[in-house]
């Protein structure tokens, strides 16, 4: 047990989550909140933009709404639009709200642009949500705040300044390179970065980055001093026990077209441009021309509208891969788990400097090797402490990706070695270890019996 903290008051944790498609950042923070709740801590969650009614939050966690995204669709009428947004959250499913917004690209740009303008100018300029948030944080007696994104850190810092208990504030950098595009489009990118730098200098501990590579990126892009940053990787579930045989039985109940004797290559993640699905399809075409048998599953949501979905469909058709590819926008969690366990390999073909990448680690927990680019934070997800759970391909190189996929399909000895080491790699990145690393940093004692 850690003995660094002398304060005997049991912490009460408050998380500020950005709702929307279940991106890696949201998954990370939900898992952290659940882990803390499972250890007996009181945990509260405030939803920004959109509440996720289907999010797998522990039933013991108290949920609140900070503001609806519709509040920032226009520059006027914010209280009315906020009320309409909250009403829609009650009336419609997460999937329907998400699809409706994705089809209205201009509105999404307005929401994110106006919100980031508020972040740059100071969240106190829209006093309604902030005052309500401060009141609720005070009533809940929050002692420690975890904003999911750097853009949400100003709310946590404002609560610290104005709440009687002065809750200590954490800050995390993850995914800023995606939503900063909305700020860049309206010419306020540097203003937002200036706000991030200010917040990083005001938090009670070093700001967390999800990998060492991402830490370097924050230093380069945003200008945060290195001594104000620390790398702590996200957490994934520990070793999984679902057998490949049972996984295939589960898959065949819903997808009888999948054949167990044909190697399955699986992509589970957002179907957005930066994820490199086109790169993966080119690699699969190379495999097809080499006479390699395979089936490719592509499944996941989108954050940036339907345009890339059309491109993916057109690529599949033009590459004549129709018989090799099965594509879904979303699959339920039980099927996601089954595909992790049944796949020959999981591929993460991202073309940008990925901060981390939980999917390759999740695959390792099932003993399923992953193929990732040797670039960015995702590169470290398949190698740790002398253990290896997957292979690297040369970034932006479909030929290299095809070579690595073929190795995992044909080299049974290599596949077995990576499969056996996968759970140990995943354990290093486990959710309990994420919680332990954060609690140690904050000098909060915890019992190892619960980890």
Backbone torsions as a table, in degrees:
resi	resn	phi	psi	omega
1	UNK	NA	137.3	176.0
2	UNK	-68.4	142.7	-179.7
3	UNK	-122.8	21.1	-172.9
4	UNK	-76.7	-24.7	-173.7
5	UNK	-101.5	130.9	179.9
6	UNK	-94.5	-20.5	179.9
7	UNK	-69.3	124.0	-176.0
8	UNK	-91.3	-2.9	177.8
9	UNK	-66.5	126.4	-178.8
10	UNK	-71.0	129.8	-177.7
11	UNK	-62.5	149.6	169.7
12	UNK	-122.8	119.0	-171.6
13	UNK	-96.9	138.4	174.9
14	UNK	-121.7	123.3	179.1
15	UNK	-108.7	136.0	172.3
16	UNK	-107.5	113.0	-175.6
17	UNK	-108.3	142.7	174.7
18	UNK	-95.5	112.5	-178.9
19	UNK	-75.8	162.3	-177.5
20	UNK	144.9	-160.8	175.6
21	UNK	-58.0	143.6	-174.6
22	UNK	-71.1	79.9	177.3
23	UNK	-74.2	168.7	-179.8
24	UNK	-58.0	-37.0	-179.4
25	UNK	-62.8	-44.0	-179.9
26	UNK	-67.7	-41.4	178.5
27	UNK	-59.1	-43.3	179.3
28	UNK	-56.5	-48.8	-173.6
29	UNK	-74.8	-31.5	174.6
30	UNK	-65.0	-43.5	178.8
31	UNK	-62.7	-40.2	178.8
32	UNK	-64.7	-45.8	179.3
33	UNK	-60.3	-42.9	179.2
34	UNK	-64.1	-40.5	179.7
35	UNK	-62.9	-43.7	179.9
36	UNK	-65.3	-39.6	177.6
37	UNK	-64.5	-38.6	-179.0
38	UNK	-66.5	-21.4	178.7
39	UNK	-89.0	4.5	175.3
40	UNK	95.8	2.2	177.1
41	UNK	-77.5	149.1	170.9
42	UNK	-79.6	130.7	-175.3
43	UNK	-130.5	134.3	174.4
44	UNK	-120.8	146.8	177.6
45	UNK	-126.0	132.4	171.6
46	UNK	-111.3	125.7	179.8
47	UNK	-91.9	127.2	172.7
48	UNK	-106.1	145.5	180.0
49	UNK	74.4	-62.6	-176.3
50	UNK	-153.9	132.9	175.8
51	UNK	-77.7	140.8	176.1
52	UNK	-102.7	97.5	-177.3
53	UNK	-65.8	-28.4	-178.5
54	UNK	-92.9	3.4	-180.0
55	UNK	-63.0	138.9	-176.5
56	UNK	-79.3	55.9	177.8
57	UNK	-79.3	140.5	175.6
58	UNK	-54.9	138.2	-176.3
59	UNK	-64.6	-17.1	179.7
60	UNK	-80.6	-9.8	-176.6
61	UNK	-82.6	132.6	178.4
62	UNK	-84.8	131.3	-176.6
63	UNK	-113.6	140.9	179.1
64	UNK	-136.6	166.5	176.0
65	UNK	-116.0	124.0	177.7
66	UNK	-79.9	-53.4	174.0
67	UNK	-164.9	156.3	174.6
68	UNK	-89.3	145.4	178.4
69	UNK	-58.3	-32.0	-179.4
70	UNK	-61.6	-20.1	177.4
71	UNK	-56.2	-30.8	-175.3
72	UNK	-109.4	18.1	176.3
73	UNK	-67.5	-31.9	179.9
74	UNK	-134.3	165.2	-178.7
75	UNK	-85.3	-8.1	178.2
76	UNK	-125.3	165.6	176.0
77	UNK	66.3	31.2	-173.5
78	UNK	-63.0	-43.8	179.0
79	UNK	-60.8	-39.8	179.5
80	UNK	-66.3	-45.5	-179.4
81	UNK	-65.7	-35.5	178.1
82	UNK	-63.0	-43.6	179.2
83	UNK	-63.5	-40.9	178.0
84	UNK	-64.3	-40.3	179.1
85	UNK	-63.3	-43.0	179.8
86	UNK	-67.6	-34.2	176.4
87	UNK	-65.2	-41.9	179.4
88	UNK	-64.1	-31.5	178.3
89	UNK	-66.3	-32.2	179.0
90	UNK	-78.0	-35.6	-171.7
91	UNK	-86.7	-31.4	-171.0
92	UNK	-119.4	155.1	-179.1
93	UNK	-71.6	160.6	176.4
94	UNK	-56.7	-44.1	-177.3
95	UNK	-63.2	-43.2	-178.0
96	UNK	-67.4	-41.8	179.0
97	UNK	-63.8	-41.0	-179.2
98	UNK	-64.1	-45.9	-178.9
99	UNK	-65.2	-38.4	179.5
100	UNK	-62.3	-43.2	-179.0
101	UNK	-70.4	-38.5	-179.0
102	UNK	-63.0	-27.9	178.7
103	UNK	-80.4	-6.5	-179.5
104	UNK	-119.2	71.9	-174.6
105	UNK	-58.2	-37.6	-179.0
106	UNK	-65.9	-40.6	178.9
107	UNK	-65.1	-41.5	178.4
108	UNK	-60.4	-41.6	177.9
109	UNK	-63.0	-41.4	178.6
110	UNK	-62.9	-46.4	-178.1
111	UNK	-58.9	-51.6	-176.9
112	UNK	-70.3	-38.5	178.9
113	UNK	-63.7	-47.4	-179.8
114	UNK	-66.7	-36.3	178.0
115	UNK	-66.1	-45.6	-179.4
116	UNK	-68.2	-28.9	174.1
117	UNK	-65.1	-38.9	177.1
118	UNK	-64.9	-41.9	178.3
119	UNK	-59.3	-45.0	-178.8
120	UNK	-65.4	-41.2	-175.9
121	UNK	-81.2	-24.4	-177.4
122	UNK	122.8	118.8	-174.6
123	UNK	-65.7	-16.5	177.5
124	UNK	-67.7	-13.0	178.8
125	UNK	-73.0	-14.7	169.9
126	UNK	-118.1	85.4	-165.4
127	UNK	-71.1	-27.3	-174.6
128	UNK	-55.3	-62.9	-179.9
129	UNK	-60.4	-39.2	-177.4
130	UNK	-64.7	-45.7	-179.2
131	UNK	-63.7	-40.7	178.3
132	UNK	-64.9	-42.5	178.8
133	UNK	-60.5	-46.0	179.7
134	UNK	-61.7	-40.9	178.4
135	UNK	-63.5	-44.1	-178.5
136	UNK	-69.0	-38.0	176.7
137	UNK	-63.1	-40.8	178.8
138	UNK	-64.7	-44.6	-178.6
139	UNK	-64.9	-34.7	-179.2
140	UNK	-80.5	-8.6	-179.4
141	UNK	58.1	44.0	178.9
142	UNK	-64.7	135.4	178.7
143	UNK	-109.3	-22.5	-177.3
144	UNK	-141.1	130.5	-176.9
145	UNK	-111.7	135.2	177.5
146	UNK	-122.8	91.4	172.6
147	UNK	-75.5	131.6	-174.5
148	UNK	-65.6	-35.5	-177.9
149	UNK	-124.2	155.8	176.8
150	UNK	-58.6	-33.1	-179.1
151	UNK	-67.3	-17.2	178.9
152	UNK	-96.9	-7.9	-178.8
153	UNK	-59.5	-35.5	179.3
154	UNK	-57.7	-31.1	178.3
155	UNK	-68.1	-42.6	179.1
156	UNK	-64.4	-41.5	-179.8
157	UNK	-67.4	-37.5	177.5
158	UNK	-64.7	-38.3	177.6
159	UNK	-65.5	-39.7	178.7
160	UNK	-61.0	-39.3	-176.9
161	UNK	-72.2	-27.5	-170.4
162	UNK	-116.2	-6.8	178.5
163	UNK	-90.8	144.4	-177.9
164	UNK	-57.5	-38.2	-177.6
165	UNK	-79.7	-8.9	-179.6
166	UNK	50.5	62.0	-176.8
167	UNK	-59.1	137.4	179.0
168	UNK	-73.1	147.7	-170.9
169	UNK	-118.4	130.9	170.1
170	UNK	-97.4	166.4	174.6
171	UNK	-145.1	140.1	178.6
172	UNK	-131.1	137.3	173.5
173	UNK	-100.8	113.8	172.5
174	UNK	-157.9	130.6	174.7
175	UNK	76.7	6.6	-177.2
176	UNK	-63.2	-29.1	-176.9
177	UNK	-66.4	-16.0	178.0
178	UNK	-87.9	-52.7	-175.7
179	UNK	-79.8	-14.1	177.5
180	UNK	-67.7	-18.4	177.4
181	UNK	-59.1	-33.7	179.3
182	UNK	-69.2	-35.0	176.7
183	UNK	-70.5	-39.9	179.9
184	UNK	-61.9	-36.8	-177.3
185	UNK	-63.9	-25.6	-180.0
186	UNK	-112.6	15.5	171.4
187	UNK	75.8	25.7	-178.3
188	UNK	-121.1	18.4	-177.2
189	UNK	-55.1	-49.1	-177.3
190	UNK	-68.5	-30.4	176.1
191	UNK	-65.5	-40.6	178.3
192	UNK	-67.0	-42.7	178.1
193	UNK	-61.0	-38.2	178.5
194	UNK	-62.0	-39.2	177.4
195	UNK	-65.4	-40.2	179.1
196	UNK	-62.3	-43.3	179.4
197	UNK	-60.6	-43.2	180.0
198	UNK	-62.0	-43.8	179.8
199	UNK	-64.0	-42.7	-178.7
200	UNK	-61.3	-29.8	178.6
201	UNK	-81.9	-12.1	-176.1
202	UNK	-105.5	-14.0	-177.2
203	UNK	-70.0	160.9	-174.2
204	UNK	-76.9	-19.2	176.7
205	UNK	-134.7	174.7	174.4
206	UNK	-60.2	145.6	176.4
207	UNK	-72.9	138.0	-177.2
208	UNK	-85.2	134.9	170.0
209	UNK	-115.4	146.4	-170.8
210	UNK	-80.2	-3.4	174.4
211	UNK	-163.7	164.3	176.8
212	UNK	-63.7	-39.4	178.4
213	UNK	-63.0	-40.6	-179.6
214	UNK	-67.5	-34.0	175.3
215	UNK	-58.7	-45.3	178.0
216	UNK	-63.0	-36.0	179.8
217	UNK	-66.7	-41.0	178.2
218	UNK	-63.4	-39.8	177.2
219	UNK	-61.9	-45.9	-176.7
220	UNK	-70.5	-46.4	-173.6
221	UNK	-78.9	-45.7	-168.5
222	UNK	-101.0	-25.7	178.1
223	UNK	86.4	21.2	175.1
224	UNK	-73.8	137.9	179.0
225	UNK	-65.3	142.3	-176.2
226	UNK	-59.0	-34.8	-177.4
227	UNK	-73.8	-5.6	176.2
228	UNK	-99.6	9.8	-176.4
229	UNK	-128.1	148.9	174.8
230	UNK	-142.8	141.4	179.4
231	UNK	-93.9	119.3	174.6
232	UNK	-134.0	114.9	-175.0
233	UNK	-70.7	157.4	176.1
234	UNK	-65.3	175.0	179.9
235	UNK	-116.1	145.5	176.2
236	UNK	-127.1	160.9	177.8
237	UNK	-58.5	151.0	-178.8
238	UNK	-71.4	-176.6	-176.6
239	UNK	-47.1	134.0	-178.1
240	UNK	-99.8	149.2	-174.5
241	UNK	-109.8	0.8	179.4
242	UNK	-65.1	122.9	-179.3
243	UNK	-78.1	157.7	178.4
244	UNK	-62.1	-37.8	-179.8
245	UNK	-62.2	-46.9	179.7
246	UNK	-67.8	-34.3	178.6
247	UNK	-63.0	-43.8	179.8
248	UNK	-65.6	-37.1	177.2
249	UNK	-60.4	-41.5	-179.7
250	UNK	-67.0	-41.4	-179.6
251	UNK	-63.3	-42.8	-175.3
252	UNK	-67.2	-20.1	176.2
253	UNK	-65.7	-31.4	-177.9
254	UNK	-109.9	-32.7	-178.2
255	UNK	-125.4	75.8	-177.0
256	UNK	-66.2	-14.5	-178.6
257	UNK	-73.0	-16.0	178.6
258	UNK	-76.9	131.6	-179.2
259	UNK	-103.6	130.7	-175.2
260	UNK	-68.9	-21.7	-177.5
261	UNK	-91.2	2.9	176.5
262	UNK	-107.7	123.2	-178.2
263	UNK	-53.5	134.4	-177.5
264	UNK	-108.0	119.1	173.1
265	UNK	-99.2	128.9	-172.7
266	UNK	-124.6	131.8	169.6
267	UNK	-115.1	118.7	176.6
268	UNK	-122.5	110.6	-178.2
269	UNK	169.1	-176.9	-179.3
270	UNK	-64.9	139.3	177.4
271	UNK	-95.4	61.9	179.2
272	UNK	-115.6	164.4	-169.5
273	UNK	-54.9	-44.5	-172.5
274	UNK	-71.1	-8.4	-178.0
275	UNK	-82.4	-7.4	170.9
276	UNK	74.0	29.8	179.8
277	UNK	-66.1	-31.7	175.5
278	UNK	-62.3	-41.1	177.1
279	UNK	-58.9	-42.5	178.8
280	UNK	-64.2	-41.5	-179.9
281	UNK	-65.6	-38.7	176.0
282	UNK	-62.9	-41.1	178.3
283	UNK	-62.4	-40.0	179.3
284	UNK	-67.2	-34.1	175.4
285	UNK	-63.2	-39.7	177.0
286	UNK	-61.8	-44.0	177.4
287	UNK	-60.4	-42.2	179.0
288	UNK	-59.7	-44.0	-179.6
289	UNK	-68.2	-25.3	176.8
290	UNK	-81.9	-5.6	179.9
291	UNK	82.3	16.6	179.2
292	UNK	-79.2	128.9	177.5
293	UNK	-81.2	135.9	178.7
294	UNK	-166.7	163.5	169.0
295	UNK	-129.0	138.2	179.9
296	UNK	-113.8	126.6	172.5
297	UNK	-105.8	128.9	172.9
298	UNK	-120.6	121.3	-178.4
299	UNK	-148.6	136.1	176.8
300	UNK	157.5	168.0	-177.8
301	UNK	-85.0	-173.1	173.2
302	UNK	-136.0	147.6	175.0
303	UNK	-100.7	-17.5	-167.0
304	UNK	-122.0	33.1	173.1
305	UNK	92.4	-179.9	-170.2
306	UNK	-91.6	-6.9	-173.6
307	UNK	-58.0	-44.2	-178.2
308	UNK	-68.8	-26.7	177.1
309	UNK	-61.9	-41.9	178.9
310	UNK	-62.8	-42.2	-180.0
311	UNK	-62.0	-42.2	-179.8
312	UNK	-61.9	-45.1	179.1
313	UNK	-61.5	-43.3	180.0
314	UNK	-64.9	-39.0	177.7
315	UNK	-64.0	-43.8	179.0
316	UNK	-58.9	-43.1	-179.1
317	UNK	-68.5	-46.3	-175.9
318	UNK	-71.8	-26.6	176.5
319	UNK	-86.0	-1.3	179.9
320	UNK	58.0	45.8	-179.9
321	UNK	-106.0	11.5	-173.7
322	UNK	-51.7	-41.7	-176.2
323	UNK	-76.9	-13.4	-176.8
324	UNK	-99.6	-17.3	-169.1
325	UNK	-115.6	132.0	169.3
326	UNK	-116.4	128.1	-174.5
327	UNK	-127.4	134.4	175.3
328	UNK	-132.2	144.5	174.6
329	UNK	-70.7	-41.1	179.4
330	UNK	-147.1	148.9	170.0
331	UNK	-130.8	148.0	-178.8
332	UNK	-65.6	162.3	-173.7
333	UNK	-60.1	-37.3	-179.1
334	UNK	-64.8	-35.1	177.8
335	UNK	-74.9	-34.8	177.1
336	UNK	-59.7	-45.1	179.0
337	UNK	-63.0	-42.9	-179.4
338	UNK	-62.2	-41.4	179.7
339	UNK	-69.3	-34.0	174.1
340	UNK	-57.5	-44.9	-174.8
341	UNK	-76.4	-31.5	-173.7
342	UNK	-89.1	-19.1	-172.5
343	UNK	-69.2	149.0	170.3
344	UNK	-68.6	-41.1	175.1
345	UNK	-158.0	157.4	174.1
346	UNK	-110.3	139.0	-177.5
347	UNK	-120.7	141.0	-179.2
348	UNK	-130.4	85.8	-166.7
349	UNK	-90.2	26.3	-172.5
350	UNK	-48.2	140.0	-178.8
351	UNK	-102.1	-1.5	177.9
352	UNK	-112.8	175.6	-175.2
353	UNK	-76.4	79.5	-172.1
354	UNK	-60.2	130.8	-179.0
355	UNK	-60.4	-46.1	180.0
356	UNK	-148.2	-93.2	-178.1
357	UNK	115.9	92.5	-177.1
358	UNK	-78.5	-24.5	-177.2
359	UNK	-58.4	-45.8	178.3
360	UNK	-61.3	-35.2	179.2
361	UNK	-71.3	-40.7	176.7
362	UNK	-59.4	-40.5	178.2
363	UNK	-61.5	-42.8	179.4
364	UNK	-59.9	-34.0	179.0
365	UNK	-61.4	-26.5	177.7
366	UNK	-94.2	1.2	-176.4
367	UNK	75.6	23.1	178.7
368	UNK	-104.3	117.3	-179.2
369	UNK	-62.6	152.4	179.2
370	UNK	-122.1	154.4	174.1
371	UNK	-119.5	122.4	-175.5
372	UNK	-134.4	157.0	175.8
373	UNK	-68.8	147.0	176.6
374	UNK	-83.9	53.1	-170.4
375	UNK	-154.8	133.6	177.7
376	UNK	80.7	-173.8	-177.7
377	UNK	-65.9	-25.1	-178.1
378	UNK	-66.2	-23.1	-178.3
379	UNK	-61.0	-31.8	-176.0
380	UNK	-79.9	-6.6	-173.8
381	UNK	-74.7	-14.7	-177.9
382	UNK	-112.8	3.9	178.4
383	UNK	-141.8	123.9	178.6
384	UNK	-157.5	134.2	175.3
385	UNK	51.2	41.3	178.4
386	UNK	79.1	-0.2	178.3
387	UNK	-100.6	154.3	-177.1
388	UNK	-141.2	130.0	-178.6
389	UNK	-119.6	6.4	-179.3
390	UNK	-171.4	-170.8	-175.9
391	UNK	-123.6	153.6	173.5
392	UNK	-98.3	143.2	167.2
393	UNK	-117.2	159.4	179.8
394	UNK	-69.4	124.7	-174.8
395	UNK	-55.8	138.3	178.4
396	UNK	67.1	18.3	-174.1
397	UNK	-120.2	101.7	-178.7
398	UNK	-66.1	-33.0	178.6
399	UNK	-64.3	-43.8	177.2
400	UNK	-64.0	-40.6	177.7
401	UNK	-62.5	-43.4	178.2
402	UNK	-60.8	-40.3	179.2
403	UNK	-60.7	-44.1	-177.4
404	UNK	-70.3	-38.4	176.2
405	UNK	-62.7	-42.0	-179.8
406	UNK	-64.2	-38.0	177.0
407	UNK	-57.8	-45.8	-177.0
408	UNK	-71.1	-26.3	177.4
409	UNK	-77.5	-37.0	-170.3
410	UNK	-105.1	-27.1	-176.9
411	UNK	-94.0	91.7	-175.1
412	UNK	-65.3	-36.0	-179.8
413	UNK	-65.8	-43.6	177.1
414	UNK	-63.5	-44.6	-179.8
415	UNK	-58.1	-45.0	-177.7
416	UNK	-64.1	-41.5	179.2
417	UNK	-61.0	-47.6	-179.6
418	UNK	-66.6	-36.9	179.6
419	UNK	-63.5	-42.9	-178.1
420	UNK	-66.9	-32.2	-177.6
421	UNK	-88.5	-12.9	-177.4
422	UNK	-55.4	-49.5	-178.8
423	UNK	-60.3	-35.1	179.2
424	UNK	-68.5	-38.8	175.9
425	UNK	-63.8	-44.9	-180.0
426	UNK	-62.7	-36.2	-179.2
427	UNK	-63.0	-34.6	177.1
428	UNK	-59.1	-35.5	-178.9
429	UNK	-99.4	25.8	-174.8
430	UNK	-69.9	158.2	177.4
431	UNK	-60.4	-45.0	176.6
432	UNK	-57.8	-38.4	178.7
433	UNK	-67.9	-35.8	174.9
434	UNK	-59.6	-49.3	-179.6
435	UNK	-61.8	-43.1	179.9
436	UNK	-60.9	-43.1	-178.3
437	UNK	-64.1	-39.6	178.5
438	UNK	-70.0	-43.1	179.4
439	UNK	-63.9	-38.7	176.3
440	UNK	-62.0	-43.9	-179.2
441	UNK	-61.7	-37.7	-178.8
442	UNK	-87.4	2.1	179.4
443	UNK	57.4	43.4	175.4
444	UNK	-104.1	120.6	-178.7
445	UNK	-68.3	147.5	177.1
446	UNK	-146.8	157.1	179.6
447	UNK	-91.0	130.5	177.4
448	UNK	-71.2	-12.0	178.3
449	UNK	-65.9	-24.2	-177.3
450	UNK	-94.8	4.8	-173.8
451	UNK	-121.1	NA	NA
